[in-house]
Amino acid sequence: MKADNPVKHFAIALAIAVVIYIIAYGWIEHRRNRNGPWEVTFTDGATNAAMLVVNQSNLGITNVQIVFAEAKVATNAQDNVSFRTPRQVPFELPFGQCVFLDLTFLPGTVTFRMFGHEIELLPRVMMLDHEEHPWRSGEVIQLRSVEKKL
């Protein structure tokens, strides 16, 4: 009687493990990226007031405008930022900065500090200065300047 070859058993187990890993990795990556990123446009609008335009089409969030009425910027430009790839925080944006970024499962959570306000983009709601605000496509939100503490 022949003895079993242990190398054959290890090779079969390794092949099964690799196939399971490839399938699981592909499934997890699909789940991670299926909703796509936050798309934010930084612009000065028609009145030179700083403005964000937030879009996330897979969640049905389109053209949500956050206007900083008293914050004037003179860029006459429009910068589109797609929050798809993680990076070290804080980092500068066209105006303000990104202070928190969790893109484990897109669209994830993105937090900005701009002109004394904190804006957090979450799939369920938007947080404006630590208060929940429901997503309404096409909404224009006016944020006034924050009183400075002496």
PyMOL commands that set and color helices and strands:
alter all, ss='L'
color gray80, all
select helices_A, chain A and resi 6-33+57-59
alter helices_A, ss='H'
color red, helices_A
select strands_A, chain A and resi 38-43+49-56+61-72+78-83+91-92+97-102+109-114+117-121+126-128+131-133+140-143
alter strands_A, ss='S'
color yellow, strands_A
deselect
rebuild
show_as cartoon
